[in-house]
Amino acid sequence: MPSVNIEDNIKTMRSKLMDLQNQLFKIQGGLEVFEGFKEAGLTIIDIPNDPTQEPIEELESIQEKPE
C-alpha cells in the first residue's frame, strides 16, 4: 500500500516556501533599484557587449587639462 511521510512533506514544503520567499525578496530588491533609477531620471543603462573587457577611458577628451 502506498504511503506518505507527513514529516518529510512538511519539511519539503517549508524548504520550498523559504526558497520562494528568498526569490521574492531578490525580485522586490531589484524592482526597488530600478524604480530608484527611474525616479533619478534614468531611462536606459548602456552596458558593454563584453563585460570582461576593460572600459575605454575617454576622460582626457572631456576633462580640462591642468596647466
C-alpha positions as CSV (number, residue, x, y, z in Angstrom):
1,M,0.0,0.0,0.0
2,P,1.4,3.4,-0.9
3,S,2.2,5.8,1.9
4,V,3.1,9.4,2.5
5,N,5.5,10.6,5.2
6,I,3.9,13.6,6.7
7,E,7.0,15.0,8.4
8,D,9.1,14.7,5.1
9,N,6.3,16.5,3.2
10,I,6.2,19.3,5.8
11,K,10.0,19.7,5.6
12,T,10.0,19.7,1.8
13,M,7.1,22.3,1.6
14,R,8.8,24.6,4.2
15,S,12.1,24.4,2.3
16,K,10.3,25.2,-1.0
17,L,8.4,28.1,0.7
18,M,11.7,29.5,2.1
19,D,13.3,29.3,-1.4
20,L,10.3,31.1,-3.0
21,Q,10.4,33.8,-0.3
22,N,14.1,34.4,-0.9
23,Q,13.4,34.7,-4.7
24,L,10.6,37.1,-3.9
25,F,12.9,39.3,-1.8
26,K,15.5,39.4,-4.6
27,I,12.9,40.4,-7.1
28,Q,11.5,43.1,-4.8
29,G,15.0,44.4,-4.2
30,G,15.7,44.5,-7.9
31,L,12.4,46.3,-8.5
32,E,13.2,48.9,-5.9
33,V,16.6,49.5,-7.5
34,F,15.1,50.1,-11.0
35,E,12.3,52.3,-9.6
36,G,15.1,54.3,-8.0
37,F,16.8,54.6,-11.3
38,K,13.6,55.8,-12.9
39,E,13.0,58.4,-10.1
40,A,16.5,59.6,-10.7
41,G,15.7,60.2,-14.3
42,L,17.4,57.3,-16.0
43,T,15.6,55.7,-18.9
44,I,18.4,53.5,-20.4
45,I,21.5,52.0,-19.0
46,D,24.2,51.2,-21.6
47,I,26.2,48.1,-20.8
48,P,29.3,46.9,-22.7
49,N,29.0,44.0,-25.1
50,D,31.7,42.1,-23.3
51,P,31.5,42.7,-19.5
52,T,35.1,41.3,-19.0
53,Q,36.5,43.9,-21.4
54,E,38.2,46.9,-19.8
55,P,36.3,50.1,-20.3
56,I,37.7,52.6,-22.8
57,E,38.9,55.7,-21.0
58,E,37.9,58.9,-22.7
59,L,38.4,61.2,-19.8
60,E,41.2,63.2,-21.4
61,S,38.9,64.4,-24.1
62,I,36.2,65.6,-21.7
63,Q,38.3,66.9,-18.8
64,E,40.0,70.2,-18.7
65,K,43.8,69.8,-18.8
66,P,45.7,71.4,-16.0
67,E,48.3,73.9,-17.0
